[in-house]
Amino acid sequence: MGHNAEKSRTPEVTTRLRLHITTAAEARVRAGHPWVFAESVREQNRNGFTGELAVIYDRHNKFLAVGLFDADSPIRVRVLHRGKPQTIDPAWWTARLAAAVGRRAELFDARTTGYRLINGESDGWPGLVLDRYGAALVLKIYTAAWLPGLKEIATLIRTRLRPERIVLRTSRNVQRTSESRRPRGPDRLRSRQPADEASSAHLAAGGHRHDLQDGRMLFGSKPRKQPTFLENGLWFEADVLHGQKTGFFLDQRENRRLVETLARGRSVLNAFSFSGGFSLYAARGGARSVADLDISAHALEAASRNFDLNQLEPAVAACPHELVQADAFAWLAANPRRQFDLIILDPPSLAKREVERPGAIRAYARLAKLGAARLSPGGLLLACSCSAHVSAEEFFRSVWQGAAETGRRFTGLRTTRHPPDHPAGFKEAEYLKAIYLSEG
């Protein structure tokens, strides 16, 4: 089941895939970057199969790194290990899982049962995340390179973490891969035998198409209703089968907690509210009223259910909760008389590709102007971005610009970035940023 970085015993392929990359790519890998792009591969000894290990050698033909090969992705290799050669065997994978879980061991108490256990490249699992929602785990993969070992990964997670169920979520590119081609190649995690042909993760030569329907169960029964979990003592439901990301926006936990401390006595507007997380924290913090604004009726229904889950909290039960279904940009522009003491702007990514970056920067400035104009005198504005292609500096500058265009004076209270269970170990992983402004 292991792979030595120098040698393969896999029956389907007798020679390990060996790559040489450009000098610039070598420098990036040595510096810790986890991706090798297709254009950086200058030489390889044979065609590679998606999901097998590729060993990268430097210009002196010495071992540099080993990673997962993806024949169909611009990111040709996702680095697992660099430095001295190691055997990638079950013990290695077990230790890597234990390390990721261990980094979260002291972060949460019994009042929080929803958080990220593995955050992709930044935890040494490139292209894979694992989130906990109470007794349910959600495994999401962003590269087909994980498919050959999917069954074994699920078994490892099940054995070590003992969840009630494990749900598989797949990115669109993985779904397209599984639907459009019949993958071939050796099992990434086994050295002696290919994967069990009955497994949905089978990628051996002549293997079957994958059952990779987004939301399928890797372990346990499909939940009859959406699982619930605790976050700082508040109950939320997670749409683990079909919801955005893995079912909830766990990465905004720290900003939600900050909003709670700022909400007392204030009227609150939560724009792009999704399932009402910010509003629920504001209500518990003593907000005078909260309004959820979202274009999705499904999201607003989820927000209503989350409020229902927390009616035993006196402050939540006492707080008026308004639901507004509308486009946030249009509603803010069309309702100049509606004012709020605290406005939260947390839109979805406005730049999913680099070419969209300039337009996103302008949109963030416009949104900040619309939000700041709706503030009551002395109000607070929280603006967030989850666009990796827009840097923190560009985003903060656009928010300041938009707020200034209202002609009102603002003071910066603080900025925030990634929470500790969502570490960002390299530049492309840095997507989340937020800024708090106060008028006056």
N, C-alpha and C positions, 0 to 999 in steps of 0.2 A: 504493500500500500504506500510505500515511501518513494521519494524521488531524490537521488543524489544529484547535486548540481553538475557533476562531471560525467554521469553515466546513466543510461536507461536500460531497464530490463523488460520494458513493455513489449509484448510479443508483436503488436501491430507495427511498431516503429523501432528499428534496432539502433538508430543513432539519435542522440539527443539533438534537439534543434539548437543551433549555435548561431549567434548573431554578432556582427561587428557594427558599431554605430559611428556617427560622425564625432569629430573632436568636441564640437559644441554640445552635443547630446551627452557625451561622456562626462563633461564638466557638470552638466545639470544633474545627472544621476548621482555623481559623487557628492554633490551639494545637498542631495536628499529629495530631489524632485521625483515623483512616483510614476511619471509617464514617459514613454518613448514613442514618438510619433512615426508614422509610416515613412515619411520623407527623411527621417534621421537614420533609417536602416540602410547601410551601404553595402552590406554583404550578409548572406545567410547560406547555410550549407544545404538546405532543401526547403521545399514548400512546408509551411507550418499549418497545423490544424488548430482551429479555435478551441481553446481550453487546455492545450498542453503547456508544459513549462518550457520557456525559452531561456537559455543561458546566454548572457551578454558578456563578451570579452573586450578588454581594452585594446588599445593600439599595439601593446606589447604582448598580446595574446594571453593576458592574465585575467582570471575571473574578476568581473566587475559587479554583476548582479544577476538575479534570476527573477522571472516574473511570469504572469499569465499572458499567453499569446492570443490575440484576436485578429484573425485573418481578414475580417470584414470591417474593422473599425479604423478610423484615422489614428486613434490611440492604439498602436500596434502591440505594445507590451505595457502591462501594468505591473510595476515592480513590487515584489513581495519582500525581497531581502537583498541587501548590498553588503559588501565587505568580504569576509572570508566565506568560502563555500560551506554550505550546510545541507544536511539531508532533510528534505521536505517530506516528513512522514507523519503518521497519526500523532505521535508525541509532540511534534513541532506545531501542528494545528491546534492541539489541545492547549499547549502553552500560550499560543497567540490568543486564543479565546479567553483563557484565564487572565491574561494581561489586560485585555480590553475591559472585561467585567470588573477586574480589580481596581481599575482607575475610577470606577464609579462607586466603589464600596462605601466610601465615607461621604458621598454627596447627598444622599437622600435618607429620610427616615420613613416610618410607617405611614406618614401623612402624604407621601408621594409614591405612587406605584406606577406612574407612567413616565418613561424616560428612554433615552437612547443608550443602547448597550454597545453597539459597534457603529462607528461613524466613518465607514469607507477607508480611503487612503490614509486618513489621519490617525486611524487605529491599526493600520497594517493590513486592512482587508479591502483592497482597491476595487471600487465599483460595487460594494455591498454594504447595506446598512441593516441593523437589527434593532427593532424598537420593542419595548415592553409596554403592554397595556394590561395591568393587573396580572391575571394568570395566562393571558394570551401574548404570544410573540409574533411579530410581523417581520419577515425576512424579505427585503427588497433588493433585487439585483439590477444593475445598470449596464452590464456587459454579458454577452453570451459566453464569455470565457469561464463563467462559473457553472455552466450547465453540466459539464461532465461529472463534477463532484457534488452535484446538488443533493443527491440522496445521502451521501456520507456526511455532508455538512449538516443537514437536518438531523441526522442521527447523533452527531456530536453535540449539537445544541440541545437536543432532547435529553441526552444522557447527562449532560453537565448542568443544565438549568432547570430541567423537569417542569416544563410548562404544561398546561392543559391542552393547548393547541398551538400549532405553528402555521401561519398563513403566508403564502407566497404572493408577493407583488412584483411585477416586472415592469420595467420601463418600456416605452413604445418601441425603441430600437430593438430590444430583446424580443418583444412580441413579433415584430416584423421578421426578424431572423428566423424564429421558430416556425413561422407560417410560410416562409418563402423558400426554404431550402431544407434538404435532408442532411443534417450534419454528419460528418464522419470524423474519426480520429480516436486517439487513445484516451482512456480515462485518466484525468489529471491526478487523482488522488491515489490510484492503485498502480503498483509496479508490476504485479504478476498477472492479474486478470482484468479484462475489461469490465465495465459496470454491468450489473444485473440487467439483462435484456428486458425484464419486466418493469424496470424502474423508468419513471418519466424522465430521468436525467441521462438515459442511455445515449451515448454519442459514439459508440464503437462503430467500426466500418459496417455498413449495411444496417445501422440502427434505425429505430422507428422515429417518426415525428414526435415532438414533445407535446405533452399535455401541459401547456404553460398558460392556460387561461388565467388572466389576472384575478387573484382572489381565491385560487384553489387551495385546498388544505394539504400541507405537507405532513401534518400529524394532527390527530384528534378530529372531532366532528365539527362540522360547520356550525357556527353559533346561530341559535334561533333568533336572537336579537343582538343588537350591537353591544359589544363588551363595554363595561364601565371601568373607570380607574380613578384614582385620587391624585390630585395635584395640589400640594400645600393645603390639604384638608377639604378641597372642593371636589365634587364629583363631576366627571365628564364622560360622555360616551365617545367611543372611537369607531368610525366606520372603516373597520379593518379590511373589509372585502372590496369596497369600491371607492372609498374616500380619497381625497387628495393626499399626496405623499404616502404615508403608511396608515392614514386614518385620522390624523390630528396634527396640529402645528406645535409639536413639543418644543421647538427651538425658541418660542417666544415666552417661555415660562418666567424668566427673570424680569422681562419687561412687564408682564402681567402683574407680577408681584409689586413692582415699583408703582404701577398705576393704582393699585389698591391703597398705597400709602399717600397718594395725592388726591384721592377722589372725595374725601369727606366733605359733605355739604355742597358738592358741585353737581351741575347738570352735565352729563357726559354723552358725547356722540362717538360711536364706534363705527367708523367708515370702513368698508370692505370687511365686515364683521365676521364672516364665515359662521362658525358655530357659537359665537358670543363669548369667547374666553375673556377678552378684556372687560367686557361689560359685567360679567359675573364677578370678577375680582373687584371692579369698581363698586358694584352693589354691596358686596361684603364690606368694603372699605367705608361705607356710609354715604355713597353718592345720593344726591337728592332725587335723581332720575337717570335712567340710561336709555339710549336709543341705539338699536342695531340697524345699520344701513348696509344692504347687500343686494346685488342684482339677482341672486339666486333664491328662489322660494325654498328650495331644499335646504340651503344653509340656514335660512331664518327659522325653518321648522326645527332644525337641530338645536339652534340657540334657545328656542322655547323649551325644548325637552331638557336641555342642560339646566335652565332655570328651575324647571319642575323638580329635577333631581336634588336641588339644594334648598328646598322650601323649609327645611328644619333650621336653616341659618336665619335668625331673626332679621338681620339687615337685608338679606336677599329677599325674604318674603315681604318686607315692607317697602322695597324699592320699586317704583313704577317702571315697567319695561315695555318700551315701544319698539315695534318692528316696522321697518320701512323697506319695501322692495323697490329698488331703483338703481340706475347707474350712478355711482357716487360722484363722478365728475359733474354729470348733468344736474343731479339733485343739489349739490352744493352751489352751483351757479344759479339755479332757479329759485332758491329759497333764501334770499338775503336777509329776511327778517328773523329767521330762525337762528338764535345764538345759543352757544353752549360755553360752559366754564372750562371744560376739558374736552379736547377733540383728539381722537386717535386716527391716524392715517396709516393703514397697513395693507397696501395693495399687493396683488400678486406680482410676480416678476414682470417688469416693463421692458426688459431687454433679455430675451432668451438667446439671442445671438449677438455677436460683436457688432454687426452692421446696424443693429437696433439701438446701440448705445447712445448716439447723439440725440435721437428722438426721445429716449427714456429720460435723459437728463433734463430736457425741456419739459417733459410731462411731470417729472417730480417737482420742478419749480412751479409749474401751473397748479398742481395739486396743493402744494404748500400755500400758495397765494389764496386759493379758494378756501382752504381750511382756516388759515389765519384770519381771513375776513369774516368768518362766522363766529369768532371768539368774542365772548363778553369781555368788557374791560377787566384787565388783570388775569385773563384766562391763560390756560396752558395748552400747548400743542405738542403732541408726540408724533413724529414722522418716522416711518420705517421703510427699509428697502431690503428685498431679498434677491436683488439682481447682481449676480456675480460679475457681470460685464461692466457694471458701474462701480467704480472704486468708492471707498468710504469718503475720501476727500471730495470727489466729484459730487457725491450725493449730499453731503453736508453743505457744500457750497450752493447747490441748487436750492436746498430748503431755505437757507439764509436769504438767497436772492428772492425767492417767492414771497417770503414773509416781509421782506423790506419793501416790496412793491405795493403793499397795502398802505404804506405811509405810516405804519405804527411801529413803535420801538419795542424790540425784543431782547431778552437776555438769555444766553445759553445756560441751561442748568446742568446738563450732562450728556454724554454720548455713551452708547453701549455697543457691544459686538456680540460674539458668540458665547453661549452659555457653556459651562464646563463639560457637559456631556456631549456637546457638539464641537469638539476641537477642530481648528482649521490649521493643518500642518503645512500647507503650501498656498501660494497666492491664489490659484484658481478655486481653492476651497473656501475662500473668504467671501461669503455672500451676504451675511446678515449684518445690518447696522441700523442704529436708531439714534435720534437726537431729540432732546426735550428742550422746548423754548417756553419762556414765560414773558408775557407782555409787561413792559415797564422796566 
